[in-house]
Amino acid sequence: MKSLKLNLEENAELGKIAELLIQIKGVKSVEIVDDENTESDLKRAVTKSKEQLKTGDYESFVNDLFETFVNKKS
C-alpha cells in the first residue's frame, strides 16, 4: 500500500479536504492525523479503561465499551 502525506495550515478545512480526496479514483481511505497529538485513540481508550477498572468504575467502563461497539462514528 502507498500513502500520501499532506502538511496543512492550522486553519485548513480538514473535513472538506477528506471529502475531496475520497472522491478521487484509487483513494481507498483518508485518515487525518495530528502530529501534535501523538497518542492514538486506541492507546487513550486502553489507558482510560485501565483507570476505570482500577478505581472500580465498572458502570462507566461497560457504558464506554457498549457505546464503542453500538454507536459507530461517521
ABEGO torsion letter per residue (X at the ends): XBBBBBBBBAABBAAAAAAAAAABBGBABBBBBBAABABBAAAAAAAAAAAAAAAGBAAAAAAAAAAAAABBBX
